[in-house]
Amino acid sequence: MPWRAGAAYIRPVRAYETRISRLRLDEICVSLSDMVQPLDQAIRAQYERLPAGERKIADVLLDLGDELPAYSATELAERAGVSKATATRLVRRLGYADYQDLRQQARAGMASGSPLAELRETAMPGNLGRHLEHDLACLTLTLKGIPPEHAERAVAVLAKAPRLFVVGFRNSHALALYARELLVQVKPDVRLLPLPGQTLAEDLSTLSAGDAVLMLGFRRRPPVLAKILRVARTAGADVVLLTDPSLGDVADEATVTFRCLSRGASLFDSYVAPLSLLNHLCAEVALALGETAQAKLRRSEQLHDVFGDFGF
């Protein structure tokens, strides 16, 4: 018997099946869009568009988590350093009638035991089904929450910069490596940082106006990441930052910031959303560069043939 998921039906996936059809993925995405978002997801979906004051309140709401119902609206406003009117505007922007309505919804989320309760009710059997539902939610909510003008601005920054530094530490270094591998195919000067065994000062000492930094800053972040961001901005370079909702006010110092949902369904964080976003941004950079990108690709293909790089 299939499960009910909003207006869509999703049948269980049997163990011998190795793929999910486009139709099934479309059904899952439709069911996700029909669900009432938990508070944290509602905040993250609108975070980039929030005024500065409301963003401070949003940060407090995200930080409090399950402790939220214990606080009054006045206490939240004081904790965020904003007026109660600002807190009220955010509450209404998120779709709640008032703060009491928000508190009741937060308590209901606590009673369910998980902010992903609605997703897990429709999950397919086994941990793999929950993993799929969770990653689809992260991807869908992240990309739908990005204003088109933010993506366009980021593409313009990355395309026009004569030198592009791609920075990432820990797990974010893998994302940085992926972004560099895409961009180096279409741009002449793309540098990955940090290099193994090297310090950053020498590479960043020549950073100047016109350059750009593509920064991947997902939790857990070393403190040096914020220092690099400030060094870049002081030098006049633009910064495109991909991070998660847990990063604080330092994210506001970037030229463009994308907050991607990255909490995993189980032990490890998920990077489906930032990987997809990077793929999109890099493809758009290639299109923006036009003939320059095509010439770079043609020359690379010629050298692949010379070196015999691909023998299989």
TIGU-51039 format. One record per atom (N, C-alpha, C): residue in one letter; x, y, z. Coordinates in steps of 0.05 Angstrom, whole numbers, padded with zeros to 5 digits, always signed. Layout:
<pakols>
aXYZ ...
</pakols>
This chain:
<pakols>
m+00017-00024+00000 m+00000+00000+00000 m+00018+00025+00000 p+00014+00043-00018 p+00031+00067-00019 p+00025+00086+00004 w+00045+00102+00010 w+00041+00123+00031 w+00029+00148+00018 r+00014+00162+00035 r+00002+00188+00026 r+00023+00210+00031 a+00029+00226+00011 a+00049+00248+00015 a+00038+00272+00002 g+00023+00288+00017 g+00009+00311+00005 g-00010+00302-00016 a-00007+00313-00040 a-00024+00305-00062 a-00012+00282-00079 a+00011+00272-00071 a+00025+00253-00087 a+00027+00226-00073 y+00027+00204-00088 y+00031+00178-00076 y+00059+00168-00084 i+00073+00157-00064 i+00100+00146-00069 i+00101+00117-00060 r+00106+00099-00077 r+00107+00071-00069 r+00134+00064-00058 p+00136+00044-00042 p+00162+00036-00031 p+00181+00028-00054 v+00207+00033-00050 v+00228+00024-00069 v+00238-00003-00060 r+00237-00023-00077 r+00247-00049-00069 r+00277-00050-00070 a+00288-00070-00056 a+00317-00071-00053 a+00331-00075-00079 y+00319-00088-00099 y+00333-00093-00124 y+00332-00070-00142 e+00317-00049-00136 e+00316-00026-00154 e+00340-00008-00149 t+00353+00001-00171 t+00377+00017-00168 t+00374+00046-00176 r+00350+00054-00184 r+00346+00082-00191 r+00318+00090-00186 i+00313+00115-00185 i+00286+00127-00181 i+00280+00143-00206 s+00258+00139-00218 s+00251+00153-00242 s+00247+00182-00238 r+00249+00198-00259 r+00243+00227-00257 r+00215+00232-00246 l+00196+00215-00254 l+00169+00218-00244 l+00168+00216-00214 r+00182+00196-00203 r+00182+00193-00174 r+00195+00217-00160 l+00217+00227-00171 l+00230+00251-00159 l+00211+00274-00160 d+00197+00278-00183 d+00178+00300-00185 d+00156+00298-00164 e+00147+00273-00159 e+00126+00269-00140 e+00136+00277-00112 i+00160+00269-00106 i+00171+00276-00079 i+00174+00306-00076 c+00184+00320-00097 c+00187+00349-00095 c+00160+00362-00092 v+00139+00352-00106 v+00112+00364-00102 v+00103+00360-00074 s+00107+00336-00063 s+00098+00331-00035 s+00113+00349-00016 l+00139+00354-00020 l+00154+00371-00003 l+00143+00399-00003 s+00136+00409-00027 s+00126+00437-00029 s+00099+00440-00016 d+00083+00418-00013 d+00057+00419-00001 d+00058+00418+00030 m+00081+00411+00041 m+00083+00408+00070 m+00086+00435+00083 v+00076+00437+00108 v+00081+00460+00124 v+00110+00459+00134 q+00125+00480+00129 q+00153+00480+00137 q+00156+00483+00167 p+00174+00467+00179 p+00182+00473+00207 p+00195+00501+00208 l+00196+00512+00233 l+00205+00539+00237 l+00233+00544+00225 d+00252+00525+00231 d+00279+00530+00221 d+00280+00530+00191 q+00265+00514+00178 q+00265+00514+00148 q+00251+00538+00137 a+00230+00548+00151 a+00217+00573+00142 a+00236+00596+00143 i+00252+00597+00165 i+00271+00619+00167 i+00292+00617+00146 r+00303+00593+00141 r+00325+00590+00122 r+00316+00596+00093 a+00290+00590+00088 a+00280+00595+00061 a+00279+00624+00054 q+00276+00641+00075 q+00274+00670+00071 q+00298+00686+00080 y+00318+00672+00092 y+00339+00686+00106 y+00353+00707+00089 e+00359+00701+00064 e+00374+00720+00047 e+00359+00746+00043 r+00332+00745+00044 r+00316+00768+00038 r+00308+00784+00063 l+00316+00775+00087 l+00308+00789+00111 l+00324+00815+00115 p+00311+00836+00125 p+00325+00860+00133 p+00344+00853+00156 a+00363+00870+00161 a+00384+00865+00181 a+00373+00859+00208 g+00353+00875+00217 g+00342+00872+00244 g+00327+00845+00246 e+00312+00838+00226 e+00297+00813+00227 e+00316+00789+00225 r+00339+00793+00212 r+00358+00771+00210 r+00370+00766+00237 k+00374+00787+00254 k+00384+00782+00281 k+00365+00766+00297 i+00339+00772+00295 i+00319+00755+00309 i+00320+00727+00298 a+00322+00724+00272 a+00322+00697+00260 a+00346+00681+00270 d+00369+00694+00273 d+00393+00680+00284 d+00387+00670+00313 v+00374+00687+00328 v+00367+00679+00356 v+00348+00655+00356 l+00328+00655+00338 l+00309+00633+00337 l+00323+00607+00329 l+00342+00609+00310 l+00357+00585+00302 l+00375+00575+00324 d+00387+00593+00339 d+00405+00586+00361 d+00390+00572+00384 l+00366+00582+00390 l+00351+00572+00413 l+00341+00544+00409 g+00333+00538+00384 g+00323+00511+00379 g+00300+00503+00397 d+00303+00480+00411 d+00281+00470+00428 d+00276+00488+00452 e+00293+00506+00459 e+00289+00524+00481 e+00271+00548+00475 l+00264+00551+00450 l+00249+00574+00441 l+00223+00579+00457 p+00206+00558+00462 p+00181+00563+00475 p+00184+00575+00503 a+00207+00574+00515 a+00211+00584+00542 a+00215+00615+00542 y+00217+00627+00519 y+00223+00656+00517 y+00198+00671+00508 s+00195+00695+00519 s+00174+00713+00509 s+00184+00729+00486 a+00166+00742+00472 a+00174+00759+00449 a+00193+00781+00458 t+00187+00793+00481 t+00204+00814+00491 t+00232+00804+00497 e+00234+00781+00509 e+00260+00770+00515 e+00276+00763+00490 l+00263+00754+00470 l+00276+00748+00444 l+00287+00774+00432 a+00270+00795+00432 a+00279+00820+00421 a+00303+00832+00436 e+00302+00830+00462 e+00325+00839+00478 e+00350+00823+00472 r+00347+00797+00470 r+00370+00780+00464 r+00382+00786+00437 a+00366+00794+00418 a+00375+00800+00391 a+00384+00829+00388 g+00377+00846+00408 g+00385+00874+00407 g+00368+00890+00387 v+00343+00882+00384 v+00325+00896+00366 v+00299+00902+00380 s+00281+00917+00367 s+00256+00924+00379 s+00236+00901+00378 k+00216+00902+00395 k+00195+00881+00394 k+00179+00883+00368 a+00177+00907+00357 a+00163+00910+00332 a+00177+00895+00309 t+00204+00896+00310 t+00220+00881+00290 t+00214+00851+00293 a+00213+00841+00318 a+00208+00813+00322 a+00180+00806+00311 t+00161+00823+00316 t+00134+00818+00306 t+00132+00817+00276 r+00147+00835+00263 r+00148+00835+00233 r+00159+00808+00223 l+00180+00798+00236 l+00191+00773+00227 l+00171+00750+00230 v+00158+00749+00253 v+00139+00728+00259 v+00117+00728+00237 r+00107+00751+00230 r+00086+00752+00209 r+00097+00745+00182 r+00122+00754+00177 r+00134+00747+00151 r+00137+00717+00147 l+00142+00703+00169 l+00145+00674+00168 l+00118+00659+00166 g+00096+00674+00167 g+00070+00662+00163 g+00054+00656+00188 y+00064+00666+00212 y+00049+00661+00237 y+00031+00685+00243 a+00009+00679+00257 a-00009+00701+00264 a+00003+00719+00284 d+00017+00708+00303 d+00031+00724+00324 d+00052+00706+00337 y+00065+00717+00358 y+00086+00701+00370 y+00076+00677+00385 q+00052+00679+00396 q+00040+00655+00410 q+00036+00632+00390 d+00027+00639+00366 d+00024+00619+00345 d+00051+00606+00339 l+00072+00622+00337 l+00098+00611+00332 l+00107+00592+00354 r+00102+00600+00379 r+00110+00583+00402 r+00095+00557+00402 q+00070+00558+00395 q+00054+00533+00394 q+00065+00514+00373 q+00072+00525+00350 q+00083+00509+00328 q+00110+00497+00337 a+00126+00513+00351 a+00152+00503+00360 a+00148+00480+00380 r+00128+00483+00398 r+00123+00461+00417 r+00114+00436+00403 a+00097+00440+00382 a+00088+00417+00367 a+00111+00402+00353 g+00131+00418+00344 g+00154+00406+00332 g+00171+00391+00352 m+00172+00401+00377 m+00186+00387+00398 m+00172+00361+00404 a+00145+00362+00405 a+00130+00338+00412 a+00134+00316+00392 s+00137+00324+00367 s+00141+00304+00346 s+00168+00290+00348 g+00187+00302+00362 g+00213+00290+00365 g+00233+00297+00344 s+00224+00311+00322 s+00242+00317+00300 s+00230+00338+00282 p+00246+00358+00274 p+00235+00378+00254 p+00230+00366+00227 l+00239+00341+00223 l+00234+00328+00197 l+00212+00307+00199 a+00195+00310+00219 a+00174+00290+00224 a+00156+00287+00199 e+00149+00309+00187 e+00131+00307+00163 e+00145+00292+00141 l+00171+00296+00138 l+00185+00282+00117 l+00186+00252+00123 r+00192+00245+00147 r+00196+00217+00154 r+00170+00201+00153 e+00147+00215+00156 e+00122+00201+00154 e+00118+00190+00126 t+00130+00203+00106 t+00127+00195+00078 t+00152+00180+00068 a+00171+00174+00086 a+00196+00162+00076 a+00191+00133+00068 m+00208+00125+00049 m+00208+00097+00041 m+00221+00080+00062 p+00217+00053+00061 p+00228+00036+00082 p+00258+00038+00084 g+00267+00037+00109 g+00296+00036+00113 g+00309+00063+00114 n+00334+00064+00123 n+00349+00089+00126 n+00354+00103+00100 l+00357+00087+00078 l+00363+00100+00052 l+00339+00117+00043 g+00315+00108+00049 g+00292+00124+00042 g+00291+00151+00057 r+00297+00150+00082 r+00298+00175+00098 r+00320+00193+00088 h+00343+00181+00081 h+00365+00197+00071 h+00357+00211+00045 l+00344+00197+00028 l+00335+00209+00002 l+00316+00232+00007 e+00296+00228+00024 e+00276+00248+00030 e+00290+00273+00042 h+00308+00268+00060 h+00322+00291+00073 h+00338+00307+00053 d+00354+00293+00037 d+00371+00308+00017 d+00354+00323-00003 l+00332+00311-00011 l+00314+00325-00030 l+00303+00350-00017 a+00296+00349+00009 a+00286+00372+00023 a+00308+00394+00024 c+00332+00386+00032 c+00354+00406+00033 c+00359+00419+00007 l+00359+00404-00015 l+00364+00415-00041 l+00341+00433-00050 t+00317+00424-00047 t+00293+00439-00057 t+00290+00465-00042 l+00292+00464-00015 l+00288+00488+00001 l+00311+00508-00003 t+00335+00498-00006 t+00358+00516-00009 t+00355+00531-00036 l+00351+00517-00058 l+00351+00530-00084 l+00327+00547-00088 k+00304+00539-00077 k+00280+00555-00080 k+00282+00581-00063 g+00299+00581-00043 g+00301+00604-00026 g+00321+00625-00035 i+00334+00620-00058 i+00355+00638-00068 i+00342+00658-00087 p+00343+00684-00082 p+00333+00704-00101 p+00349+00703-00127 p+00337+00704-00150 p+00352+00702-00175 p+00373+00724-00177 e+00368+00747-00166 e+00388+00769-00169 e+00414+00763-00153 h+00411+00746-00132 h+00435+00738-00117 h+00453+00720-00134 a+00440+00701-00147 a+00455+00683-00164 a+00468+00698-00187 e+00453+00717-00199 e+00464+00733-00221 e+00488+00750-00212 r+00486+00761-00188 r+00508+00777-00178 r+00533+00760-00173 a+00529+00736-00162 a+00552+00718-00157 a+00565+00710-00183 v+00549+00704-00204 v+00561+00697-00230 v+00577+00720-00241 a+00566+00744-00239 a+00581+00767-00250 a+00607+00771-00236 v+00608+00768-00209 v+00632+00771-00194 v+00653+00750-00202 l+00644+00725-00205 l+00663+00703-00211 l+00673+00705-00240 a+00656+00715-00258 a+00663+00716-00286 a+00683+00738-00292 k+00679+00761-00280 k+00695+00785-00287 k+00722+00785-00274 a+00726+00771-00252 a+00751+00772-00237 a+00774+00761-00253 p+00796+00776-00257 p+00819+00765-00271 p+00833+00743-00255 r+00832+00744-00229 r+00843+00723-00212 r+00821+00714-00193 l+00818+00688-00190 l+00798+00677-00172 l+00811+00657-00152 f+00807+00663-00127 f+00817+00645-00106 f+00794+00629-00094 v+00797+00603-00093 v+00776+00586-00082 v+00786+00575-00056 v+00771+00580-00034 v+00781+00574-00007 v+00761+00556+00007 g+00772+00535+00020 g+00755+00518+00037 g+00773+00501+00055 f+00763+00497+00080 f+00778+00481+00100 f+00761+00457+00108 r+00774+00436+00118 r+00761+00412+00127 r+00742+00401+00105 n+00717+00394+00112 n+00699+00384+00091 n+00695+00403+00069 s+00696+00429+00075 s+00691+00449+00054 s+00714+00450+00034 h+00737+00438+00041 h+00759+00437+00021 h+00751+00420-00003 a+00736+00398+00002 a+00727+00381-00020 a+00708+00397-00038 l+00691+00414-00027 l+00674+00431-00043 l+00690+00451-00059 a+00711+00462-00046 a+00728+00482-00060 a+00743+00468-00083 l+00752+00444-00078 l+00766+00430-00100 l+00748+00425-00123 y+00723+00417-00118 y+00703+00413-00139 y+00699+00438-00155 a+00695+00460-00141 a+00690+00486-00154 a+00714+00494-00171 r+00738+00491-00160 r+00762+00498-00175 r+00764+00481-00200 e+00758+00455-00198 e+00760+00438-00222 e+00741+00445-00244 l+00718+00456-00236 l+00699+00466-00257 l+00708+00492-00269 l+00716+00511-00252 l+00722+00538-00261 l+00749+00539-00276 v+00768+00523-00269 v+00794+00524-00283 v+00791+00515-00312 q+00770+00502-00318 q+00765+00494-00346 q+00757+00517-00364 v+00747+00539-00351 v+00736+00561-00367 v+00749+00588-00361 k+00765+00589-00339 k+00779+00614-00332 k+00809+00609-00330 p+00825+00629-00336 p+00854+00625-00338 p+00869+00625-00312 d+00858+00637-00291 d+00874+00639-00266 d+00856+00633-00242 v+00854+00608-00235 v+00837+00599-00213 v+00855+00584-00194 r+00856+00593-00169 r+00875+00582-00149 r+00861+00571-00125 l+00869+00547-00117 l+00857+00533-00095 l+00873+00538-00069 l+00860+00546-00048 l+00873+00550-00022 l+00857+00536+00000 p+00870+00527+00021 p+00900+00526+00024 p+00912+00503+00009 l+00938+00507+00002 l+00953+00485-00011 l+00965+00468+00012 p+00969+00442+00007 p+00979+00424+00028 p+01006+00434+00039 g+01007+00436+00065 g+01031+00443+00079 g+01040+00472+00077 q+01023+00489+00065 q+01030+00517+00061 q+01014+00536+00078 t+01025+00559+00084 t+01010+00580+00098 t+00997+00598+00077 l+00979+00615+00086 l+00962+00630+00067 l+00974+00658+00060 a+00992+00668+00077 a+01000+00696+00074 a+01012+00701+00047 e+01029+00683+00037 e+01042+00688+00011 e+01022+00690-00012 d+01003+00672-00012 d+00983+00672-00033 d+00964+00696-00032 l+00957+00704-00008 l+00938+00726-00005 l+00951+00754-00004 s+00977+00755-00004 s+00991+00781-00002 s+00987+00798-00027 t+00981+00786-00049 t+00977+00801-00074 t+00948+00805-00081 l+00930+00797-00063 l+00901+00800-00068 l+00895+00830-00070 s+00880+00838-00090 s+00874+00866-00095 s+00847+00870-00107 a+00839+00895-00110 a+00813+00902-00122 a+00811+00890-00149 g+00788+00879-00155 g+00783+00866-00180 g+00785+00835-00178 d+00801+00826-00159 d+00802+00797-00154 d+00776+00788-00140 a+00772+00762-00140 a+00749+00751-00126 a+00757+00726-00110 v+00742+00721-00089 v+00746+00697-00072 v+00720+00682-00071 l+00721+00657-00079 l+00698+00639-00075 l+00704+00623-00050 m+00688+00628-00029 m+00694+00617-00003 m+00673+00596+00005 l+00682+00572+00013 l+00664+00551+00022 l+00668+00549+00052 g+00647+00555+00067 g+00650+00557+00096 g+00628+00542+00111 f+00628+00516+00109 f+00608+00500+00123 f+00619+00490+00150 r+00601+00485+00168 r+00610+00477+00195 r+00625+00450+00193 r+00646+00446+00210 r+00656+00464+00230 r+00679+00480+00218 r+00677+00506+00222 r+00695+00525+00209 r+00718+00533+00227 p+00743+00534+00216 p+00765+00546+00232 p+00762+00576+00233 p+00772+00589+00254 p+00770+00618+00256 p+00783+00634+00234 v+00803+00621+00221 v+00818+00635+00200 v+00800+00642+00177 l+00778+00628+00174 l+00761+00634+00151 l+00750+00663+00152 a+00742+00671+00176 a+00732+00699+00178 a+00754+00719+00173 k+00779+00712+00181 k+00801+00730+00176 k+00807+00733+00147 i+00805+00711+00132 i+00809+00712+00103 i+00788+00729+00090 l+00763+00726+00099 l+00742+00743+00087 l+00748+00772+00091 r+00756+00779+00115 r+00761+00808+00121 r+00786+00818+00106 v+00806+00801+00104 v+00830+00809+00088 v+00822+00815+00059 a+00805+00797+00048 a+00796+00801+00020 a+00780+00826+00017 r+00762+00831+00035 r+00745+00855+00032 r+00762+00881+00036 t+00781+00880+00055 t+00799+00903+00059 t+00816+00908+00034 a+00823+00887+00020 a+00839+00891-00004 a+00822+00900-00028 g+00796+00900-00025 g+00778+00909-00046 g+00769+00886-00064 a+00774+00861-00056 a+00765+00838-00072 a+00736+00831-00064 d+00722+00821-00084 d+00694+00811-00078 d+00696+00783-00067 v+00676+00776-00051 v+00675+00750-00038 v+00647+00738-00043 v+00647+00714-00055 v+00622+00698-00057 v+00625+00676-00037 l+00606+00675-00018 l+00608+00656+00005 l+00585+00637+00004 l+00591+00611+00005 l+00572+00590+00009 l+00576+00579+00036 t+00555+00579+00053 t+00557+00571+00080 t+00530+00558+00089 d+00528+00552+00114 d+00503+00542+00125 d+00490+00562+00143 p+00465+00557+00152 p+00451+00578+00168 p+00464+00583+00195 s+00483+00567+00204 s+00494+00571+00231 s+00515+00593+00232 l+00525+00602+00209 l+00545+00624+00209 l+00532+00650+00217 g+00546+00665+00234 g+00535+00690+00244 g+00539+00714+00226 d+00541+00737+00239 d+00542+00763+00224 d+00565+00766+00205 v+00586+00750+00209 v+00609+00753+00191 v+00601+00747+00162 a+00580+00732+00158 a+00571+00726+00131 a+00562+00751+00116 d+00553+00771+00131 d+00544+00796+00119 d+00566+00812+00106 e+00591+00805+00112 e+00614+00820+00101 e+00621+00811+00073 a+00610+00788+00064 a+00615+00778+00037 a+00599+00795+00017 t+00607+00795-00008 t+00593+00809-00029 t+00566+00796-00034 v+00566+00769-00036 v+00542+00753-00039 v+00545+00729-00020 t+00524+00723-00005 t+00524+00700+00013 t+00501+00681+00006 f+00507+00656+00004 f+00486+00635+00001 f+00487+00617+00025 r+00464+00614+00038 r+00462+00596+00061 r+00448+00571+00052 c+00463+00549+00052 c+00453+00523+00043 c+00446+00505+00066 l+00424+00491+00065 l+00418+00471+00085 l+00437+00448+00083 s+00449+00440+00105 s+00470+00420+00103 s+00469+00399+00126 r+00450+00402+00144 r+00447+00381+00165 r+00440+00355+00152 g+00454+00334+00159 g+00448+00308+00147 g+00425+00294+00161 a+00416+00272+00148 a+00394+00257+00160 a+00404+00240+00184 s+00430+00236+00185 s+00440+00220+00208 s+00466+00232+00218 l+00488+00217+00217 l+00513+00226+00230 l+00527+00249+00216 f+00529+00248+00190 f+00546+00267+00175 f+00529+00288+00161 d+00540+00311+00157 d+00527+00332+00143 d+00524+00325+00113 s+00504+00337+00100 s+00499+00332+00072 s+00507+00357+00056 y+00520+00352+00033 y+00529+00374+00016 y+00516+00373-00011 v+00493+00361-00013 v+00478+00359-00038 v+00471+00387-00048 a+00461+00404-00030 a+00452+00431-00038 a+00476+00448-00047 p+00497+00451-00032 p+00519+00468-00042 p+00533+00457-00067 l+00534+00430-00070 l+00546+00419-00095 l+00529+00426-00119 s+00503+00424-00116 s+00485+00431-00138 s+00487+00461-00145 l+00488+00478-00124 l+00490+00506-00128 l+00517+00513-00142 l+00538+00501-00133 l+00564+00506-00146 l+00564+00498-00176 n+00551+00475-00181 n+00549+00466-00209 n+00535+00487-00226 h+00513+00497-00215 h+00497+00518-00230 h+00513+00543-00234 l+00526+00553-00212 l+00541+00579-00214 l+00564+00576-00234 c+00578+00554-00233 c+00601+00551-00251 c+00592+00548-00280 a+00570+00534-00284 a+00560+00533-00312 a+00551+00560-00322 e+00539+00576-00305 e+00531+00603-00313 e+00555+00621-00318 v+00577+00617-00303 v+00601+00632-00308 v+00612+00625-00335 a+00612+00600-00343 a+00621+00592-00369 a+00605+00605-00391 l+00579+00606-00387 l+00561+00619-00407 l+00567+00648-00409 a+00572+00661-00386 a+00577+00690-00385 a+00603+00696-00399 l+00623+00679-00397 l+00649+00683-00409 l+00649+00679-00440 g+00630+00662-00449 g+00626+00659-00477 g+00651+00648-00492 e+00661+00662-00512 e+00683+00653-00528 e+00708+00649-00512 t+00712+00665-00492 t+00736+00661-00475 t+00736+00633-00462 a+00713+00625-00452 a+00711+00598-00440 a+00714+00576-00462 q+00702+00581-00485 q+00704+00561-00506 q+00734+00557-00515 a+00748+00579-00518 a+00776+00578-00526 a+00793+00563-00505 k+00787+00568-00480 k+00801+00554-00459 k+00796+00524-00460 l+00771+00517-00464 l+00763+00489-00466 l+00776+00475-00490 r+00776+00489-00513 r+00789+00477-00537 r+00818+00472-00532 r+00833+00491-00521 r+00861+00488-00516 r+00866+00465-00496 s+00849+00463-00476 s+00852+00441-00457 s+00848+00414-00470 e+00829+00412-00488 e+00824+00387-00502 e+00847+00379-00520 q+00860+00399-00533 q+00883+00394-00549 q+00906+00382-00532 l+00910+00393-00508 l+00931+00383-00491 l+00924+00356-00479 h+00899+00351-00474 h+00891+00324-00466 h+00900+00303-00486 d+00896+00310-00512 d+00904+00292-00533 d+00935+00288-00534 v+00949+00311-00530 v+00978+00310-00531 v+00988+00292-00508 f+00977+00295-00484 f+00986+00280-00461 f+00974+00252-00459 g+00954+00246-00475 g+00941+00220-00473 g+00928+00216-00447 d+00914+00236-00437 d+00903+00235-00409 d+00882+00214-00406 f+00865+00209-00426 f+00842+00192-00422 f+00845+00167-00440 g+00854+00145-00427 g+00859+00121-00442 g+00837+00101-00441 f+00816+00106-00426 f+00795+00086-00423 f+00769+00096-00437 
</pakols>
